[in-house]
Amino acid sequence: MAKGLMVVQSGPTPGREAEYEEWYSRVHLPEICAVPGFVSGRRYRVHGDGGEYPYLAVYEIESEDDVTVPIAEWRRRSAAGQTTRSGAVRSDPPPIVTIYEQIE
């Protein structure tokens, strides 16, 4: 079984922090965790000055084949309009998404 992490660094649009928090915790995180292969998700806020990316989300992934399979399904759902977007997520600079594969 392939295991990995998807790590997302992001930040709110200035002045829309409360909306960002609400959307991320109550909508976005549950939508991602509903995709088969995403087994958990946790959010973190940087201690002190967060700079451009004060928030971090870490998602655990497990897949029979490859860790990119659940990510491809998430992207498919997003492209098909099956996910909820928010203007409260800062797009300049855009979020940084990094995929890690577990090694043993």
Secondary structure, 3 states (H helix, E strand, C coil): CEEEEEEEEECECCCCHHHHHHHHHHHHHHHHHCCCCEEEEEEEECCCCCCCCCEEEEEEEEECCCCHHHHHHHHHHHHCCCCCCCCCECCCCCCEEEEEECCC
